[in-house]
Amino acid sequence: MPSEFRFIVFRPGETAKALVMFAQKSGRRLPAGKALSAEPTSGSPPNGTLWIETEAGHDLPVPFDSRDISSALLMYCISNKIPLPRESEKVLEYFKKGDAVLFALRIGIFPEAKEKKRAA
C-alpha cells in the first residue's frame, strides 16, 4: 500500500505566534517586546530563532530547540483547526521557497505500520 506525505509550511509570522503561545503555556519567559518572525537556524531537525523587537527598538534573537518548535507548531495547528492525522509521523523540517527559509511539518502516513499495530 502506498505511503502518503504532506507538508504544512509556516510563514515566519505564524511560527513566531506559535512560539510565543508555546512559551506562555510552558512558562518560558520571553523578553518584553513584539514578536516579529522566526526562522530555522541549523540542524536536522532544525533549531530556530524567534526575533523580538524590544521596547527600545532593537531586534533580539531568542533561540529555540527543535523539540520546542515542533511542540509549538503542533499546538498552533490544533488551536487553528489545521487537521493532523492522529496516527501519523510528524517531523520538523525546513522548506526553501525562493530566498525564504521556512519551518515545515512533514506529515507521514504509513498504512503498513497501522496494519502491524492491529496484528499485534
C-alpha positions as CSV (number, residue, x, y, z in Angstrom):
1,M,0.0,0.0,0.0
2,P,1.4,3.5,-0.8
3,S,2.6,5.9,1.8
4,E,1.4,9.5,1.9
5,F,3.5,12.6,2.8
6,R,2.3,16.1,3.1
7,F,3.9,19.3,4.3
8,I,2.5,22.1,6.3
9,V,4.7,25.1,5.7
10,F,4.6,28.0,8.2
11,R,5.3,31.7,7.4
12,P,7.7,33.4,9.8
13,G,4.9,35.4,11.5
14,E,2.9,32.2,12.1
15,T,5.9,30.4,13.6
16,A,6.6,33.5,15.8
17,K,2.9,33.4,17.0
18,A,3.3,29.7,17.7
19,L,6.5,30.1,19.7
20,V,5.0,32.9,21.8
21,M,1.9,30.8,22.5
22,F,4.1,27.8,23.4
23,A,6.3,30.0,25.7
24,Q,3.2,31.3,27.5
25,K,1.7,27.8,28.0
26,S,5.0,26.2,29.1
27,G,6.0,29.0,31.4
28,R,9.1,30.1,29.5
29,R,9.8,33.8,29.9
30,L,10.4,35.9,26.8
31,P,11.9,39.4,26.7
32,A,9.4,42.2,26.6
33,G,8.6,43.3,23.1
34,K,6.8,42.4,19.9
35,A,7.5,39.0,18.2
36,L,8.4,39.8,14.6
37,S,9.3,36.5,13.0
38,A,11.0,33.1,13.4
39,E,13.5,31.3,11.2
40,P,15.3,28.0,11.1
41,T,19.0,28.1,12.0
42,S,20.7,24.8,11.9
43,G,20.5,21.0,12.5
44,S,18.3,18.2,11.4
45,P,15.7,18.6,12.7
46,P,16.3,22.4,12.7
47,N,16.6,24.6,15.7
48,G,15.4,28.2,15.3
49,T,15.4,31.8,16.3
50,L,12.5,33.9,17.4
51,W,13.1,37.6,16.7
52,I,11.6,40.1,19.2
53,E,11.6,43.8,18.7
54,T,12.3,45.2,22.2
55,E,10.7,48.4,23.6
56,A,14.0,50.2,22.8
57,G,13.6,49.2,19.2
58,H,16.3,46.6,19.0
59,D,15.8,43.2,17.4
60,L,16.7,40.5,19.9
61,P,17.2,36.8,18.9
62,V,15.7,34.2,21.2
63,P,16.9,30.6,20.4
64,F,14.5,27.6,20.5
65,D,15.4,24.0,20.1
66,S,13.7,21.7,17.6
67,R,11.6,19.9,20.3
68,D,10.1,23.2,21.4
69,I,9.5,24.3,17.8
70,S,7.8,21.0,17.0
71,S,5.6,21.3,20.0
72,A,4.7,24.9,19.3
73,L,3.8,24.2,15.7
74,L,1.6,21.2,16.7
75,M,-0.1,23.4,19.3
76,Y,-0.6,26.1,16.6
77,C,-2.2,23.5,14.2
78,I,-4.6,22.3,16.9
79,S,-5.6,25.8,18.1
80,N,-6.2,26.9,14.4
81,K,-8.0,23.7,13.5
82,I,-5.5,22.6,10.9
83,P,-6.2,18.8,10.6
84,L,-3.4,16.4,11.6
85,P,-3.9,12.7,11.3
86,R,-3.7,11.2,14.8
87,E,-1.6,8.1,13.8
88,S,0.9,9.9,11.6
89,E,4.6,10.6,11.9
90,K,5.2,14.3,12.3
91,V,8.7,15.6,11.6
92,L,10.1,19.2,11.8
93,E,12.0,20.3,8.7
94,Y,12.8,23.5,6.9
95,F,11.5,24.4,3.5
96,K,13.1,26.7,1.0
97,K,10.8,29.0,-1.0
98,G,12.7,31.5,-3.1
99,D,15.0,33.3,-0.8
100,A,13.0,32.4,2.3
101,V,13.7,29.5,4.6
102,L,10.6,28.4,6.4
103,F,9.6,25.9,9.0
104,A,7.6,22.9,7.9
105,L,6.0,19.9,9.5
106,R,6.2,16.8,7.3
107,I,3.3,14.5,8.0
108,G,3.7,10.9,7.0
109,I,1.0,8.2,6.9
110,F,2.2,4.7,6.6
111,P,-0.6,2.2,6.1
112,E,1.6,-0.8,6.7
113,A,2.5,0.5,10.2
114,K,-1.2,0.7,11.1
115,E,-1.7,-2.9,9.9
116,K,1.2,-4.2,12.1
117,K,-0.3,-2.4,15.2
118,R,-3.7,-4.1,14.6
119,A,-2.0,-7.5,14.2
120,A,0.0,-7.2,17.5
